[in-house]
Amino acid sequence: MTGSNAAAYNAVAEVYDEWTGPLPDTPATVEFLAGRAGKGAVLELGVGTGRVALPLAATGLEVIGIEGADKMIDKLRQRPGGDTFPVILGDMADVAVDRTFSLVYIVFNTFLCLLDQRDQVRCLRNAAEHLEPDGTLVTEMHVPDLTRTDADGQRLATGSVERDRVFLEATMHDPVRQRIRTQVVVVSERGIRLYPNQVRYVWPAELDLMAQLAGLEPVDRYGGWTGEPFTAKSTRHVSVFRKAA
Ligand SMILES: C[S@@+](CC[C@H](N)C(=O)[O-])C[C@H]1O[C@@H](n2cnc3c(N)ncnc32)[C@H](O)[C@@H]1O
């Protein structure tokens, strides 16, 4: 595995579906991707527990996933439709699937799990190599918000306070390596659980340049999954690329 945080997801797997279950835009994500898929097969990089891939496959599309954390795959297998869903355990930056796809997608900040620029470019190259000539790559990631940490690059926030547990989130920002390291600390009467994570954030313009290095060109950019415009106020972007002519 490249410098990525897939190993951290083995720890998060036990709570991932609980934490992401309430995400309101999963149906819109599926609808957007189904609209871009054409009639060919679809590949998700960092498929996780199948939050998006399983409902997308339920629309009738052939969907395949690549995932680096085996415990996330175990969780996918327990979801409806997950027992037969095709998943390859491997690194999305270089795993080879011996076929091409009309749509490759990498959503929900998963691209940022690759912790240096070289691996992020390798991942885009890998995606491009698995696209059919008229295929589409869709990415979704947040716009970096450097105001979330203080002048020393730190933040300690209360995630949620519940009757029998409290979520604390400790964050450190490394502006030189463009990395955000977080530790979600869950304190309850049963003890303390730690859920570490790390991402390398990228600016939209950097993503476009990395895509260009990978032989891709931008087609569309939106501020979300319902096609809202991408503006200075957008907190994330859904970006669409195709192979450069
Ligand atoms: C933020 S989760 C997103 C999961 C899923 N795509 C979703 O939208 O719910 C990121 C996923 O990418 C996986 N991942 C991180 N780095 C990876 C890598 N280098 N290769 C394959 N999977 C990776 C993690 O294990 C995790 O399951």
The ligand as a MOL file (V3000), in Angstrom:
LIG
                    3D

  0  0  0     0  0            999 V3000
M  V30 BEGIN CTAB
M  V30 COUNTS 27 29 0 0 0
M  V30 BEGIN ATOM
M  V30 1 C -13.8300 8.1390 3.2090 0
M  V30 2 S -13.9250 6.4150 2.9580 0 CHG=1
M  V30 3 C -15.0870 6.3840 1.6280 0
M  V30 4 C -15.7340 5.0530 1.3970 0
M  V30 5 C -16.8250 5.0600 0.3290 0
M  V30 6 N -16.2650 5.4390 -0.9480 0
M  V30 7 C -17.9480 6.0080 0.7000 0
M  V30 8 O -18.1760 6.9730 -0.0240 0
M  V30 9 O -18.6180 5.7660 1.7230 0 CHG=-1
M  V30 10 C -12.3780 6.0720 2.1380 0
M  V30 11 C -12.1770 4.6270 1.7740 0
M  V30 12 O -11.0330 4.5240 0.9330 0
M  V30 13 C -10.2120 3.4480 1.3760 0
M  V30 14 N -8.8240 3.7130 0.9830 0
M  V30 15 C -7.9720 4.6280 1.4890 0
M  V30 16 N -6.7940 4.5840 0.8550 0
M  V30 17 C -6.8960 3.6050 -0.0720 0
M  V30 18 C -6.0110 3.0710 -1.0470 0
M  V30 19 N -4.7630 3.5630 -1.2000 0
M  V30 20 N -6.4450 2.0860 -1.8530 0
M  V30 21 C -7.7050 1.5740 -1.7140 0
M  V30 22 N -8.5970 2.0300 -0.7940 0
M  V30 23 C -8.1950 3.0400 0.0050 0
M  V30 24 C -10.4210 3.4120 2.8760 0
M  V30 25 O -10.0520 2.1720 3.4320 0
M  V30 26 C -11.9150 3.7250 2.9700 0
M  V30 27 O -12.6820 2.5630 2.8700 0
M  V30 END ATOM
M  V30 BEGIN BOND
M  V30 1 1 1 2
M  V30 2 1 2 3
M  V30 3 1 2 10
M  V30 4 1 3 4
M  V30 5 1 4 5
M  V30 6 1 5 6
M  V30 7 1 5 7
M  V30 8 2 7 8
M  V30 9 1 7 9
M  V30 10 1 10 11
M  V30 11 1 11 12
M  V30 12 1 11 26
M  V30 13 1 12 13
M  V30 14 1 13 14
M  V30 15 1 13 24
M  V30 16 1 14 15
M  V30 17 1 14 23
M  V30 18 2 15 16
M  V30 19 1 16 17
M  V30 20 1 17 18
M  V30 21 2 17 23
M  V30 22 1 18 19
M  V30 23 2 18 20
M  V30 24 1 20 21
M  V30 25 2 21 22
M  V30 26 1 22 23
M  V30 27 1 24 25
M  V30 28 1 24 26
M  V30 29 1 26 27
M  V30 END BOND
M  V30 END CTAB
M  END
